[in-house]
Amino acid sequence: MAALVKDLVTPLIAAFGGQPDFSALRFEINDSAFLYGHFINAVLAFLIVSAVIFFLVIKPVNAVQARLQPRTAVDVTTRTCPECVSDIPIAATRCPFCTTKVDAVSERPEPEPA
């Protein structure tokens, strides 16, 4: 991967930015050289490698898993109390939280007339 960054990507960036190799960038304080260009090259290599792994491995695997995942219908077992807005069982006639009397609802929805 380092060769990919060094041989292909860095010259491509140089075509737009003007400097093909960042390793020559440095500054000195009291005869101590700080090679921040090497750091820029390392960060750039890391970002490019992680982007390649993400787009060529992670995204396709997630897409395949999403297609293979079974889609099942979720059975609704609760409803909302009109008084306290708590979740109560569908067949309940009284809310266990606020003790409000609620209308009974059958657990199975009736089929719609044709």
C-alpha positions in Angstrom: 0.0 0.0 0.0 2.9 2.4 0.7 4.0 1.9 -2.9 0.6 2.8 -4.1 0.6 6.0 -2.2 4.3 6.8 -3.1 4.1 5.9 -6.8 0.5 6.9 -7.8 -1.2 9.1 -5.3 1.5 11.5 -4.3 2.3 12.4 -7.9 -1.4 12.9 -8.5 -1.6 15.3 -5.6 1.6 16.9 -6.9 -0.1 17.6 -10.2 -2.7 19.7 -8.4 -0.6 21.0 -5.5 2.8 21.4 -7.1 5.1 19.4 -4.8 5.5 15.6 -5.5 7.1 14.6 -2.2 6.3 16.0 1.2 9.3 14.3 2.9 11.5 17.3 2.1 9.4 19.6 4.2 11.1 20.6 7.4 11.9 23.4 9.8 14.8 23.9 12.2 14.9 25.4 15.7 18.3 25.6 17.5 19.9 23.1 15.1 17.1 20.6 15.6 15.3 19.5 12.4 11.6 18.8 12.5 10.6 16.6 9.5 6.9 17.3 9.3 6.9 16.3 5.7 7.3 12.6 6.7 4.4 13.0 9.0 2.3 14.4 6.2 3.2 11.4 4.0 2.3 9.0 6.7 -1.0 10.6 7.4 -1.8 10.7 3.7 -0.8 7.0 3.3 -3.0 6.1 6.2 -6.1 8.0 4.9 -5.7 6.5 1.4 -5.3 3.0 2.7 -8.3 3.3 5.0 -10.4 4.8 2.2 -9.5 1.9 -0.1 -10.3 -0.7 2.5 -13.6 1.0 3.3 -14.8 1.4 -0.2 -13.5 -1.9 -1.6 -14.1 -4.2 1.4 -16.5 -2.8 4.0 -19.2 -1.2 1.7 -19.6 -4.3 -0.6 -19.7 -6.7 2.4 -22.4 -4.5 4.1 -24.4 -4.4 0.8 -24.3 -8.2 0.4 -25.3 -8.7 4.1 -28.2 -6.3 3.7 -29.5 -8.2 0.7 -29.2 -11.6 2.4 -30.9 -10.5 5.6 -34.4 -11.9 5.9 -37.2 -9.4 6.3 -39.8 -10.6 8.7 -43.0 -8.8 9.8 -43.0 -7.6 13.3 -46.0 -8.5 15.4 -47.5 -5.6 17.3 -48.1 -6.6 20.9 -48.7 -3.2 22.5 -50.6 -0.1 22.0 -50.5 3.4 23.6 -52.6 4.4 26.5 -54.6 7.5 25.5 -54.3 9.1 28.9 -50.7 8.6 30.0 -49.1 7.6 26.7 -47.6 4.4 28.1 -47.2 1.2 26.2 -49.9 -1.3 27.3 -50.8 -4.8 26.0 -53.2 -4.9 23.1 -55.9 -6.9 25.0 -55.7 -4.7 28.2 -58.9 -3.0 29.3 -57.2 -0.9 32.0 -53.9 0.9 31.9 -51.5 -0.6 34.6 -49.8 2.7 35.0 -52.6 5.3 35.3 -55.5 2.8 35.8 -57.5 4.5 33.1 -60.2 2.3 31.5 -59.4 1.8 27.8 -61.5 0.2 25.1 -60.8 -3.4 24.5 -59.2 -4.3 21.1 -59.1 -7.7 19.6 -55.6 -9.1 19.3 -56.1 -10.1 15.6 -57.1 -7.4 13.2 -60.3 -8.1 11.3 -59.9 -8.6 7.5 -61.0 -5.7 5.4 -64.2 -6.2 3.4 -63.5 -6.7 -0.3 
